[in-house]
Amino acid sequence: MKQIIDLRPVYHRREDRIRAHVVLCWLALLLIRVAETSTGHTWNRLRKELDRLHAVTYTGPAGTFRQATDLTKPQRDIFTALNVTPPKKIIDLNAGR
């Protein structure tokens, strides 16, 4: 993930940007705590389990499609406990020309 969003130290100088950064950090912590209390698991365990969920793109003469890996029982339990709809098996489908 670091490569995708190019994480680096954040040095804000303007007050509005400092406040926005603090609010975003607070919201991230709040989401982590909600996930932990709803599931009864630590954030590290939740993240480790959800990191195993992937999306793969297949390309062929008939077109391309994106497909998610099958959910494991622990992953389904996490989505259920958080009342979040799990991702669809087929994410995207494009017919070839």
Secondary structure, DSSP 8 states (H G I E B T S, - for coil): -HHHHT-------SHHHHHHHHHHHHHHHHHHHHHHHHHSS-HHHHHHHHTT--EEEEEETTEEEEEE----HHHHHHHHHTT-----SEEEEEE--
